[in-house]
Amino acid sequence: MKRLAKLIGLLLLVAIQTSTAKDGSPIAEYRLDEQTVYTIPVSRSRVTTISFPGPISAIDAANVTSDPKIPGLFQIAHTKGSYFLSVRALVQKAATNVNIRWNKKTYVIELVESPVPLYSVIFQYDTDANIRPATTRVTPSRLLALLDKAKAYPLLKAYHPNTVAQVEYASLAKNPRVMDYKDYEIQLDEVFRFNAEDTLVLRIVLRNKTDQPIQYRPDGFSLRVGERTYPQSVSDASGTIPPNGEVPAYFAVTGTPNGGRNDLSLKNELTVLLDRVETNAPPQPVQSEANPKE
């Protein structure tokens, strides 16, 4: 009876929280409140993406894993510095809590395996607070769409100018900015600003000056402007610079590390930083910040 009562309580809590989703939509939006426990139903066969207004600083969890080969109740994927994490249940009727640190506060999420999961959960910051979110609509899929739009900018500008009318663009082709890091260089060729999403997309060229391949973290880009450093929100990069060769890459920065807007101008002096992998070690897979069950 106690188990039944607990299950009914969880189902009622889920029903109350998901009532903000219109017409049973699998997409829900919540206002962040550190005094609230958010129950999120997830599936064993589908992925649920949980998005925050800014980069997540830490994740603490019990009975979760980033490797499906390691036992756990849930599988979580998260890239350090990104705004989101993806969750999938591994066990039927599983339940656990995940504590997420963002903007110097802790938010509690209760994960529950369910046949009726949410596919996307978007957390928004209170607009009346001193720190406002970078945007209320920058989802992972939206960031990928911005990368695609930046890549296709010349064609869109020529044949569909209305689609890029609000995009600020700067080309450095005639006078590219080159950052020399001894055995490799980073050349900044193009910068795009999407103001509604408070996002900069940068096209760079990575150039290897040695006869050995240089490996780096594809998710390890960051942008320094003055004394501030902004971690990437998304990237499209191979992770390897070939010997005596070069390779292009794209990455984006969205908002500020504390969840506010960056409002970066294309006229700023932009310095691109890269997180390298040791030359004698293969690239390491991105690990979740969660604590997997041993």
C-alpha positions as CSV (number, residue, x, y, z in Angstrom):
1,M,0.0,0.0,0.0
2,K,2.8,2.4,0.8
3,R,4.4,1.8,-2.6
4,L,1.0,2.4,-4.3
5,A,0.5,5.6,-2.4
6,K,4.0,6.8,-3.3
7,L,3.4,5.9,-7.0
8,I,0.1,7.8,-7.0
9,G,1.8,10.8,-5.4
10,L,4.5,10.8,-8.1
11,L,1.9,10.6,-10.8
12,L,-0.1,13.4,-9.4
13,L,3.1,15.6,-9.1
14,V,3.9,14.8,-12.7
15,A,0.4,15.7,-13.8
16,I,0.6,19.0,-12.0
17,Q,3.9,20.0,-13.4
18,T,3.2,18.9,-17.0
19,S,-0.1,20.9,-17.0
20,T,1.9,23.8,-18.4
21,A,2.4,21.8,-21.6
22,K,-0.4,22.5,-24.0
23,D,-2.7,19.7,-25.1
24,G,-0.5,17.0,-23.7
25,S,2.6,18.2,-25.6
26,P,5.8,16.3,-24.8
27,I,7.6,19.7,-24.5
28,A,7.3,21.6,-21.2
29,E,8.6,24.9,-19.8
30,Y,9.2,25.8,-16.2
31,R,10.3,28.8,-14.2
32,L,13.4,28.0,-12.2
33,D,12.8,28.0,-8.4
34,E,15.4,26.5,-6.0
35,Q,12.6,25.7,-3.6
36,T,10.8,23.4,-6.1
37,V,11.4,19.7,-6.9
38,Y,10.7,19.2,-10.6
39,T,9.5,15.7,-11.6
40,I,10.4,14.8,-15.1
41,P,9.1,11.6,-16.7
42,V,11.6,10.0,-19.1
43,S,11.5,6.9,-21.3
44,R,13.7,3.9,-21.8
45,S,13.4,4.1,-25.6
46,R,13.4,7.9,-26.0
47,V,15.7,10.7,-25.0
48,T,14.7,13.7,-22.9
49,T,16.7,16.9,-23.3
50,I,16.7,19.3,-20.3
51,S,17.8,22.8,-21.1
52,F,18.9,25.7,-18.8
53,P,19.3,29.4,-19.6
54,G,23.1,29.2,-19.3
55,P,26.0,26.8,-18.9
56,I,25.5,24.2,-16.2
57,S,28.4,24.3,-13.7
58,A,27.9,20.9,-12.0
59,I,25.7,17.9,-11.8
60,D,25.3,15.6,-8.8
61,A,23.2,12.4,-9.1
62,A,22.7,9.0,-7.7
63,N,22.3,5.8,-9.6
64,V,23.1,7.4,-13.0
65,T,25.8,6.6,-15.5
66,S,27.3,8.2,-18.6
67,D,28.3,4.8,-20.0
68,P,25.4,2.3,-20.8
69,K,27.8,-0.5,-20.0
70,I,28.0,0.6,-16.4
71,P,25.0,-0.3,-14.3
72,G,22.6,2.5,-13.4
73,L,19.0,3.5,-13.3
74,F,19.4,6.4,-15.8
75,Q,21.9,7.4,-18.5
76,I,22.9,11.0,-18.6
77,A,25.0,12.8,-21.3
78,H,26.4,16.2,-20.7
79,T,29.3,18.2,-22.1
80,K,31.0,20.5,-19.7
81,G,30.1,24.1,-20.2
82,S,27.0,23.3,-22.3
83,Y,23.5,24.5,-21.5
84,F,21.7,21.1,-21.5
85,L,21.9,17.5,-20.6
86,S,20.1,14.4,-22.2
87,V,18.6,11.7,-20.1
88,R,17.3,8.2,-20.8
89,A,15.9,5.6,-18.3
90,L,17.7,2.2,-18.2
91,V,15.4,0.4,-15.8
92,Q,11.6,0.1,-15.7
93,K,9.9,2.1,-12.9
94,A,13.2,3.7,-12.0
95,A,13.4,6.9,-10.0
96,T,16.2,9.1,-8.7
97,N,17.1,12.7,-8.1
98,V,19.6,14.9,-10.0
99,N,20.9,18.1,-8.5
100,I,22.0,20.7,-11.0
101,R,24.1,23.8,-10.1
102,W,23.4,26.8,-12.2
103,N,23.9,30.5,-11.5
104,K,25.3,29.6,-8.0
105,K,22.1,27.9,-7.0
106,T,21.0,24.2,-6.8
107,Y,17.9,23.0,-8.6
108,V,16.5,19.6,-7.8
109,I,15.1,17.3,-10.6
110,E,13.3,14.0,-9.8
111,L,13.6,11.6,-12.8
112,V,10.9,9.0,-13.1
113,E,10.7,6.3,-15.8
114,S,7.4,6.6,-17.6
115,P,5.6,5.3,-20.7
116,V,4.5,8.9,-21.3
117,P,7.8,10.9,-21.2
118,L,8.6,14.5,-21.9
119,Y,11.0,14.9,-24.9
120,S,12.1,18.4,-24.1
121,V,12.1,20.4,-20.8
122,I,13.1,24.1,-21.0
123,F,13.9,25.9,-17.8
124,Q,13.5,29.7,-17.8
125,Y,14.9,32.2,-15.4
126,D,12.6,34.7,-13.7
127,T,12.6,37.8,-15.8
128,D,12.2,40.0,-12.8
129,A,15.5,38.8,-11.3
130,N,18.6,40.8,-11.5
131,I,20.2,38.3,-13.9
132,R,18.1,37.5,-16.9
133,P,18.6,34.5,-19.2
134,A,20.6,34.8,-22.4
135,T,17.4,33.8,-24.1
136,T,14.3,31.8,-23.3
137,R,14.3,29.8,-26.5
138,V,17.9,28.7,-27.2
139,T,17.4,24.9,-27.3
140,P,20.1,22.4,-28.5
141,S,18.2,22.0,-31.8
142,R,18.1,25.8,-32.2
143,L,21.8,26.1,-31.7
144,L,22.5,23.4,-34.4
145,A,20.1,25.3,-36.7
146,L,22.2,28.5,-36.1
147,L,25.4,26.6,-37.1
148,D,23.7,25.4,-40.3
149,K,22.6,28.9,-41.1
150,A,26.1,30.2,-40.7
151,K,27.5,27.5,-42.9
152,A,25.0,28.3,-45.6
153,Y,25.1,32.1,-45.2
154,P,26.5,32.9,-48.7
155,L,23.8,30.9,-50.5
156,L,21.0,32.2,-48.2
157,K,22.2,35.8,-48.7
158,A,22.2,35.3,-52.5
159,Y,18.9,33.4,-52.9
160,H,16.9,33.9,-49.6
161,P,18.1,37.2,-48.2
162,N,15.0,37.5,-45.9
163,T,16.2,34.4,-43.9
164,V,19.4,36.2,-42.9
165,A,18.2,39.8,-42.8
166,Q,18.7,39.9,-39.0
167,V,22.1,38.3,-38.9
168,E,25.1,40.5,-38.3
169,Y,28.1,39.3,-40.3
170,A,31.8,40.1,-40.4
171,S,34.3,38.6,-42.9
172,L,38.0,38.7,-42.0
173,A,39.0,37.1,-45.3
174,K,41.1,40.1,-46.4
175,N,42.7,40.5,-43.0
176,P,42.2,37.3,-41.0
177,R,42.9,37.3,-37.3
178,V,45.6,34.6,-36.6
179,M,46.3,33.3,-33.1
180,D,49.7,31.6,-32.9
181,Y,50.1,28.8,-30.3
182,K,53.6,27.7,-31.3
183,D,52.9,24.3,-33.0
184,Y,49.5,25.3,-34.3
185,E,47.5,28.4,-35.3
186,I,43.9,29.3,-35.1
187,Q,42.7,31.6,-37.9
188,L,39.4,33.5,-37.4
189,D,37.7,33.9,-40.8
190,E,34.1,34.8,-40.2
191,V,31.8,35.8,-37.3
192,F,28.0,35.7,-37.2
193,R,25.8,37.3,-34.5
194,F,22.2,36.1,-33.9
195,N,20.9,38.7,-31.6
196,A,17.6,37.1,-30.7
197,E,19.5,34.1,-29.4
198,D,22.4,36.2,-28.1
199,T,24.8,33.9,-29.9
200,L,28.0,34.3,-31.8
201,V,29.0,31.7,-34.4
202,L,32.6,31.7,-35.5
203,R,34.2,30.0,-38.5
204,I,37.9,29.2,-37.8
205,V,40.7,27.3,-39.5
206,L,43.0,25.2,-37.4
207,R,46.5,24.9,-38.9
208,N,49.1,22.3,-37.8
209,K,52.7,23.4,-38.1
210,T,54.2,20.0,-37.2
211,D,54.6,16.7,-38.9
212,Q,52.5,15.0,-36.2
213,P,48.7,15.1,-35.8
214,I,47.4,17.4,-33.1
215,Q,44.3,16.2,-31.2
216,Y,41.9,18.5,-29.3
217,R,38.5,18.2,-27.7
218,P,35.8,19.0,-30.2
219,D,33.8,20.5,-27.4
220,G,36.8,22.4,-26.0
221,F,36.5,25.8,-27.7
222,S,36.1,29.0,-25.8
223,L,36.2,32.7,-26.6
224,R,38.1,35.4,-24.7
225,V,37.0,39.0,-25.0
226,G,39.0,41.3,-22.8
227,E,39.3,39.7,-19.4
228,R,36.2,37.5,-19.8
229,T,36.1,34.0,-21.2
230,Y,32.9,32.4,-22.7
231,P,32.7,28.6,-23.1
232,Q,31.2,27.2,-26.3
233,S,27.5,26.3,-26.4
234,V,27.9,24.0,-29.5
235,S,30.5,23.1,-32.1
236,D,31.1,21.3,-35.3
237,A,34.7,20.1,-35.3
238,S,36.7,16.9,-36.1
239,G,39.0,16.8,-33.0
240,T,42.2,16.3,-35.1
241,I,44.4,18.7,-37.1
242,P,46.3,16.6,-39.7
243,P,50.2,16.9,-39.9
244,N,51.3,20.0,-41.8
245,G,47.6,20.6,-42.7
246,E,44.6,22.6,-41.8
247,V,41.0,21.9,-41.1
248,P,37.9,24.2,-40.7
249,A,35.7,24.2,-37.6
250,Y,32.6,26.1,-36.3
251,F,31.7,26.8,-32.8
252,A,29.2,29.1,-31.0
253,V,29.0,31.0,-27.7
254,T,25.7,31.9,-26.2
255,G,25.1,34.2,-23.3
256,T,27.5,34.5,-20.3
257,P,28.7,31.8,-17.9
258,N,26.3,33.2,-15.2
259,G,23.2,33.0,-17.5
260,G,23.0,36.6,-18.6
261,R,23.3,38.1,-22.1
262,N,26.8,38.7,-23.5
263,D,25.7,41.2,-26.2
264,L,29.1,40.8,-27.8
265,S,29.9,43.1,-30.7
266,L,31.6,41.8,-33.9
267,K,34.0,44.8,-33.5
268,N,35.4,43.3,-30.3
269,E,38.9,41.7,-30.4
270,L,38.1,38.0,-30.3
271,T,40.6,35.4,-29.1
272,V,39.8,31.7,-29.7
273,L,41.1,29.2,-27.1
274,L,41.3,25.5,-27.6
275,D,41.5,22.6,-25.1
276,R,44.1,20.3,-26.5
277,V,44.5,16.6,-25.8
278,E,48.0,15.2,-24.9
279,T,49.8,14.3,-28.1
280,N,50.7,10.8,-26.9
281,A,47.1,10.0,-25.8
282,P,44.0,9.4,-27.9
283,P,41.1,11.8,-27.7
284,Q,39.0,11.0,-24.6
285,P,35.2,10.7,-24.9
286,V,33.1,13.4,-23.3
287,Q,32.1,12.3,-19.8
288,S,29.0,13.3,-17.9
289,E,29.5,15.4,-14.7
290,A,27.1,13.1,-13.0
291,N,28.3,10.5,-10.5
292,P,27.6,7.0,-12.0
293,K,26.8,4.1,-9.7
294,E,29.7,1.9,-9.1
